[in-house]
């Protein structure tokens, strides 16, 4: 797994993992010293829904394949706060879907 680690002096710090390690000889990104579990199906659905919320919202002139590529690109360009907001919105949608069943 690749961390969202930031270089702080001669150390790397991952705010997700809350770990620090020496940065000597390492560039960004770096493999996280603590591996994370594989994402669940729900995690993958939540991210897919979050990307849909972020847009683009229709494939009218570009086709579905290109729209999905643009969603992925737009997702990487969004700030961490924007991505988290969209993930929270997607989680709310998933909870509503769960209550329908």
PyMOL commands that set and color helices and strands:
alter all, ss='L'
color gray80, all
select helices_A, chain A and resi 41-54+63-77+80-100
alter helices_A, ss='H'
color red, helices_A
select strands_A, chain A and resi 6-8+11-14+19-22
alter strands_A, ss='S'
color yellow, strands_A
deselect
rebuild
show_as cartoon
